[in-house]
Amino acid sequence: MNKEVIIIGGGIIGLCSAYYLHKEGHQVTILDQSSMDSGASYVNAGYLSPSHIIPLAAPGMMKKGLKWMFNPSSPLFIKPRLNSDFLQWGWAFNTSCSTKNVTNGIAAIKDIAILGRDLYAEIKSEEKFSFQLEKKGLLMVCQTEKMLEEETHIAKIAAKEGLPTRELSLDELKKIEPNVQLNAKGAVHYQCDWHTTPQTFMDEMKTFLKASGVQILKNEKVVDIIIKNNEITLIATKNKSYTADEFVLAAGSWSHLLSKKLGIQILLEAGKGYRINSKRELGITIPAILAEAKVAITPMQGFTRFAGTMEITGINHTINKVRVEAIANATQRYYPEIKLSSEEKEAVACGLRPVSPDGIPYIGKSTRCKNLTIATGHAMMGWSMGPSTGKLVSEIISDQKPSLNLEPYHPDRRF
């Protein structure tokens, strides 16, 4: 049965949900509080990375976070706040930093990331999109023997999960990246990963959805949600009220604020990341993560992107120039000939990633609301998991058998 569906949030998760719901014949409306041309869906590193199988909440991460708290240029910065939502999230994050969470997370993250990666290719082929989709893999570039050992250990775990990897010496690294000087001990090459230019995909998807009859309403901030008998009966923005058969909450880092209006507790924190673009010819042809610095570098269409940091300081778009400099300085440590200019750094942008305490997204229906499907909390993997999440959302609403076991992603799970 075709349904009227309202999606709250027009980022990668919202657009992909709209795409698959439309394919199933549903009447879809997207509401977004922004102009839908910025944020995490536009400034990310563009990775489709099944290799990222280890969730953020892993053994030792809380200890690292406490240590890095006093370093303003650290890869992860968590600002303590006397706020009940943050304190609950922090406690749950600490609890989740366990071997058990990593074991449970590996399969859940790998499966949905592989599905998402493959669906990008399917969408491009089926809709004749032209967005960049390159299959060059991902390099984890290491400057120390210790880090190379750590990355090799993770690569062995990935290999056991069926993900093709190989360890590269510095000489081997230079052979596949001959046009740029590298200061490194070696690298791990994940051949399973692909990369894209996010802006191009987002623009093509919005154009396709509009042409297909999906209604996209920008600058429509949801201010109230009315629920009766365990169902949403109406949502209101500053401009209008809306009704529908089904609703999708895909509002990224703002999702937990809206869920409160429904009496649903989604533990979520905004993880700010930055990006710097350079339109110069730099010689980098393969995406790389600078392992010690946690900086991502991606050759995109017409420019190279430098992205990084996870800054958990609440919902804000304040640019911390110390962290911007950290990305630029790390780049030059690994690529001595690349010095990002003042103009490139001044044009920095940031985005907020919705981070669940265990590093696994929330996808599914809460028992507290029958006609709401939640899709958020993807942390650094939102871009990788966008199409797969959208497909799962459509399957839930269409009463179809899900492509994946949804239990690991249940929004009512406890930590």
Sequence and secondary structure as in RCSB ss.txt:
>XXXX:A:sequence
MNKEVIIIGGGIIGLCSAYYLHKEGHQVTILDQSSMDSGASYVNAGYLSPSHIIPLAAPGMMKKGLKWMFNPSSP
LFIKPRLNSDFLQWGWAFNTSCSTKNVTNGIAAIKDIAILGRDLYAEIKSEEKFSFQLEKKGLLMVCQTEKMLEE
ETHIAKIAAKEGLPTRELSLDELKKIEPNVQLNAKGAVHYQCDWHTTPQTFMDEMKTFLKASGVQILKNEKVVDI
IIKNNEITLIATKNKSYTADEFVLAAGSWSHLLSKKLGIQILLEAGKGYRINSKRELGITIPAILAEAKVAITPM
QGFTRFAGTMEITGINHTINKVRVEAIANATQRYYPEIKLSSEEKEAVACGLRPVSPDGIPYIGKSTRCKNLTIA
TGHAMMGWSMGPSTGKLVSEIISDQKPSLNLEPYHPDRRF
>XXXX:A:secstr
   EEEEE  SHHHHHHHHHHHHTT EEEEE SS SS SHHHHS  EE TT  S SS TTHHHHHHHHTT TTSS
EEE     HHHHHHHHHHHHH SHHHHHHHHHHHHHHHHHHHHHHHHHHHHHT    EE   EEEEESSHHHHHH
HHHHHHHHHHTT  EEEEEHHHHHHHSTTS    SEEEEETT EEE HHHHHHHHHHHHHHTT EEE S  EEEE
EEETTEEEEEEESS EE  SEEEE  GGGHHHHHHTTT     EEEEEEEEEE S     S EEETTTTEEEEEE
TTEEEEEEEEEESSS     HHHHHHHHHHHHHHSTT    HHHHHT EEEEEEE TTS  EEEE TT TTEEEE
E BGGGHHHHHHHHHHHHHHHHTT   SS  GGG TT   
